């Protein structure tokens, strides 16, 4: 859109006399897809046989293998808030997608990586459709390549965790909300369905739903009936999961962070707890608020580190600086209120999540970074430039900006990832250590380990019972440790060799010492690579 006009732009609400906006040439828009595909292909080629799978990755894979039988059954204990052998830690949508991909492609554990890459491409497709609505050609690849330059999001994709799917659903949510003005009939049910899918992907996003509903009621009060319909669709989507939670855990929305969020003391999801004795915000609201306040400095530091990790944040800041120019634009563009609703909603959600849990991880900012990059790119291309600029100048500027938005993030994503995250040999099969575990584990007993990766992978690959040592194991009394051993059927302890898992970088005899103080522990000579012990209460 490089030609001048004296009338308002129907897509952007451009005032008279300042209607020029930057545009992406068609060839560069097509090249954006080529750049995105090339980046994903290079990453797949490098990490196909050594993806950086984490305990969460293997937990999702384990759940995906049980979808056709005992739904959401777990063989690897990672949380001890319930003795029910069913998943408490994750939402169901990602394991379902992983399992479906595995069934279609026959790729097993690789299927999670394929599904994650598919979600990234789906995000680009959804944002491209949004770009056609807001008048920014090639929006999908521009934003998605920029998002891949945020290393924690890229790590989520390569580790086959949930944020690529959550990013796809968030993009669909923005697209549906933008469509409520023109086609409210199908758009509002889509809003409800996609919001429900987001919660089923990351249950912690349930906290964002009330805030989003309030903001939508304020900005779309004339469509309150349609908004009510969206709420009914949301309820219908969440009902099966609520029934599952009630059946196994007595709560409609199970999650191993529920007590962590509500507790006055700082807890961790894998702590062994007497839930009836943990004080919550209902018992001591002042103490609970004090704990949240104490997490503010760490959370602020985490955000600053994330900004340093993502060069796209610089672009984002530049784009958001243009936001003030829109206040004088009449008529206001229909997409702007949507971005101004969704962005603060997810900023508030991630802020509350980090303050209330005390968990500080860059990857939790992935959805906020997606929205920031999206808002930035749209504003950069839809903000009017002075009408006195020549059309050729505007065209060159639009093309140059598109080249920068594609080339710089793509180069950063590949170089940073290759320099910091090498492929992991035996990441998918476990190598000699996994073979030793299969050979030496007794049938019908639970094998305990300190390494979350080893325990989760062993159970996911074999269906054998494992348990990750509780986070607060050292703080438990010998009697409490003995009770844990008895309750979860701990019969063996394995101390892996150094280097067997990413988190196992030095010898660690503490588990042996702690268990020996609570039970009879004797060496088992079956193991030759690591050290194996039999545990008798």
Secondary structure, DSSP 8 states (H G I E B T S, - for coil): --S--SS--TTT---TT--B-----HHHHHHHHHHHHHHHHHHHHHHTTS----HHHHHHHHHHHTTTSSTTB-SEE---S--SSB--SS-HHHHHHHHHHHHHH--TTHHHHHHHHHHHHHHHHHHHHHHHHHT-TTHHHHHHHHHHTSHHHHHHHHTT-SHHHHHHHHHHHHHHHHTTTT-HHHHHHHHHHHHHHHHHH-GGGHHHHHHHHHHHHHHSGGGHHHHHHHHHHHHHHHHHHHHHHHHHHSSSS--TTHHHHHBSS---TT----GGG--BTTT-HHHHHHHHHHTHHHHHHHHHHHHHH-THHHHHHHHHHGGGGGGG-SS--HHHHHHHHHHHHHHHHHHHHHHHH----GGGGHHHHHHHHHHHHHHHHHS-B-TTS-HHHHHHHHHHHHHHHHHHHHHHHHHHHHHH----TTTTT-HHHHHHHHHH--TTSEEEES-HHHHHHHHHHH---EEE--TTGGGS-HHHHHHHHHHTTEEEEEE--TTSSTT--S---HHHHHHHTTSEEEEETT-SSSEEEEEE-
